[in-house]
Amino acid sequence: TVRTNAVSLLAPGARQVILGDPGSGKSTLLRFLALAGNNAQIRQRFGTPKDDRLPVLVVLRRYADELKSRPRLDLLEFILDSVSHDLGLAEAERGSLKEFYEYYLLAGQALLLFDGADELPGPEFKKTVRQRIAGMLRRYPGNSTVVTSRIVGYDKEVRYDGLGFQHHRVARL
């Protein structure tokens, strides 16, 4: 089995799918990758290089919950809604937030981290979310993208193969 340093998955413009069994550490790995280049303690402990790209972590089941009531909700709009809500930003600050995110996305300086493709409710939601991710990657090319999924639930009709993603499996502990 070929082993890969997880930080190498964040090469500029790379597209990766991380597969694993329940509880194997996929979500934890994604959170580590979000911090690996920015957190001084992590950088020192694991020898990761400085990375000034903007990490954008999206929990896909939260997006799916919003899609149930707002079926046309754009992925970037969901990200902006989530960040605005989580940070308690006023509506007036939303325009600046959008400019901030678009600056990084257009420059190819974002780490797009999508957690839990398998947790979406049914094949239609999985297809819709995959199409929205594909649309975001077309609109903002050059950003590094990682999607996590359980092996069971990563079905043939909703795989990310045709979108230029490489696949990796989390090693057993």
Salt bridges, closest charged atoms under 4 A:
ASP21 OD2 - ARG169 NH2 3.98
ASP21 OD2 - ARG172 NH2 3.55
ASP51 OD2 - ARG53 NH2 2.73
ASP52 OD1 - LYS50 NZ 3.01
ASP65 OD1 - LYS68 NZ 3.71
GLU66 OE1 - ARG70 NH1 3.27
ASP74 OD1 - ARG139 NH2 3.21
GLU77 OE1 - ARG94 NH2 2.45
GLU77 OE2 - LYS98 NZ 3.46
ASP81 OD2 - ARG70 NH2 3.00
ASP81 OD1 - ARG94 NH1 2.34
ASP86 OD1 - ARG62 NH2 3.88
ASP86 OD1 - HIS85 ND1 3.45
ASP115 OD2 - ARG31 NH1 3.56
ASP118 OD2 - ARG150 NE 3.59
GLU119 OE1 - ARG61 NH1 2.38
GLU124 OE2 - LYS127 NZ 3.95
ASP155 OD2 - LYS126 NZ 3.75
ASP161 OD2 - ARG159 NE 2.96
ASP161 OD1 - HIS167 NE2 3.12
